[in-house]
Amino acid sequence: MPGSPDNERAEQTRQKWFRLRRRAAEAARSVAATEDRVAQTLERLAENRPDADAERLRAKAKEARRCAARERDLGAQYEASSRDGEGRGDQQERT
């Protein structure tokens, strides 16, 4: 029934879920940017190190880039799901 307390609570919960997903997307993008900066720093350090150290630092940089990519993917998923159905009716109306 439109306007009923249950429907209003359900809509509030739905909107809160969308807001939380957007915040999670922002956090994931921030983590990805940090991982990219870590990778850049490690690569820069590797330029001035002996081969064994440089190799280890480049491996760590590569792992940081993989983490950044995972976080960007996760952020994109959160962002997409935060827009799913926004401004629309319930699940059945979205099909």
N, C-alpha and C positions, 0 to 999 in steps of 0.2 A: 504494500500500500504506500503510495508516494507520500512523503512527509511524515511517515511514522518514525518513532524514536529508533526502531531497529534499522530502518533504511538510512537515517541520518548518521547513526553510529557506524554503519557499514561504509558509508561514503567518507566519513572522517578517517576511518582506518585506512581506506584505500588511498586517500590523499596523503596521509602520513607515510604510507609505504612508498609512494612515488617520490616524496621529498627525501626520504632516507636513501633511496636508490640514487638520486641525483647527488647527494652528499658522498655516497660511496664512490660514485664515478669521479667526483672531484678529488677525493683522497687517492684513488688509484692513479689518476693523472699526475698528481703531485709526487707520489712514490716513483712513478716512471721517470719523471724529470730528475729526481734525485739520483736514481740509479744511472741515468745517462751521465750526470755530472761526475759520479764516482768512476764510471768507466773512462771518461775523458781524463780524469786525474791519474788513474792507474796507467793509462797509455802514455801520458806525458812523463810520468816517473820512469816507465820502462825504457824510454829513449836514452836515459843517462845511467843505466845500470849494466852490469856485466850480463852476459848471455843467459846464465841460469836464472838470475833474478828477473831479468827482462821477460823471459819466457813465462815465469810464474805470474808476474804482474799482468801480462797480456791475457793469460788464462783467466785471471780474476776479472779483468775488464770484460772479457767475452761473456763470462757468467753474469756480470752486472747488466750487460746489454740484453741477455736472454730474460733476466728478471724484469727489465724495463719493458720489453715486448709483451711479456705475460701481463703485466700491470696495465699496459695500454689496451690490450684485448679485453681484459676484465672491465676496465673503465668503459669501454665501448659497449659491452654487454649491459652493464648497469645503466648507462645513459639511454640505450635503446629501450630497455624495459621500463625506465622511468617515464618514457613518453607513450608507451603502449596504453592506449585507451584513455589517455588524459583528455578530459573535456567530453568524453563520450559517456554513454550509459553503462549499464552492467555488461557482464561477459556475453550474454545472449544477444545483446544489441550490436556487439562488435563484429559479429560474423557476417 
